[in-house]
Amino acid sequence: MTEPIPQPDPGNRLAAASHHECVHAVLQRKCPARIVYAPNYWQWFAHHQNHGLLPPELADCRTQLDLIRHLGLDVFSRNIYSDQQHGWFGGLTEEVWDGVEACEEVRMEGNDRVITRTWHTRRGTLTERQRYIFADSTLVQEVFALDDAPDPLDALEELLGARRWRFLPERYAREQAHVGDDGFVVAGELSSPLKALHLLAGAVNTTYLIADDEDRVRELLALHQAAQLDLVRQMAAVGVPAMMAMDNLDAAFHTPSYLEKFSASFYEQASRIAHQHGSTFFIHACGSQRINLKRIDSLGVDGLEGVAFPPLGDVQLDEAMQLTSDRFLITGGISAMETEKFQSADEVRRYIADLFGRLRPYTHRFMLAASCNTSIRTPWKVIQWFRDAWKEFAQ
């Protein structure tokens, strides 16, 4: 016999508080007028737009922001401004090179967009290649910069010693003004030292490089940390309210030992700088998180974006709340497992009612969101069902 669906209060209506006010309340660890719902439709919208699959009622939507506004949801997003055909994150900064010539070539192969980046250094030329696969509306890495380097650590020294970032406050202000009262643009422009090596060498070769010469790897990654902390200061100084390290903080790749050796110092210092300027510092999280939660919290990090729960992760959201302090923020609650398998509005209502019931004591530090992204296989009606269930139980 199935349990009855919990019924909302008869007087339940979404409060008149604005999207911006509700998100801001959570950033201040205060209970919002209703639960924040800040989804990530980046890939879903692009895919349906690219392939002419948008339903007729979304015919006037040109961007992910238009879709979020159509649904009446909140914005707390680090990709509302990003060009997904060019990179997994970024758009509010520009790279500045000293002594390295950086080039980029874009060509079409059928419907795919292939991006080749080349760096001419004193110790040779390095190349990476990414492909935007049109059929799946996703970007994949085909060649890493350090793949063919005769001496990867020498090459790493050349790149990290020459690279800095310049924040573009005018671009940020323009994007935030575009979002307006719908919420916040998150500056998702950062990466930890360990993630930087993942991006240049791949996760597998990162492990080999560390095993071969850990001391030198740590010495070289300190160059990246210094440059990134300078970027944190730039963003904090102009009043960016939320910034994020795009680290995919999965314990399979960010083991406790690796986290401690290569990233903890960056997280702690970045958090401190952000707090000195009234900003907040988040990390993008994918996969298993349980083993690292308490340590991440202790470093002063404000929260994790997209905490995955079983079977994609290893901790339920209410458990994650219990394992962390009353200042630690968590976004998540919806994954591809739900959006692809739920077949009725009733299933979605039961799921949201149960989730909100378990997280009710933590609404001052929770935002409902996609655990990582919204699957391109999610039917439009399921997105609507989640919106309707949120409206019903959010207060």
Secondary structure, DSSP 8 states (H G I E B T S, - for coil): ---------TT----S--HHHHHHHHHTT---SS-EE----HHHHHHHHHTT---GGGTT--SHHHHHHHHT--EEESSSS--TTT-SS--SEEEEESS-EEEEEEEEETTEEEEEEEEEETTEEEEEEEEEETTTTEEEEEE-TTTT-SSHHHHHHHHHHHEEEEE-HHHHHHHHHHHGGGEEE-EEEE--HHHHHHHHH-HHHHHHHHHH-HHHHHHHHHHHHHHHHHHHHHHHHTT-SEEEE-----TTTS-HHHIIIIIHHHHHHHHHHHHHTT-EEEEE--S--GGGHHHHHHTT--EEEEE--TTTSSS-HHHHHHHS-TT-EEEEEE-HHHHHH--SHHHHHHHHHHHHHHHGGGGGGEEEEESS---TT--HHHHHHHHHHHHHH--
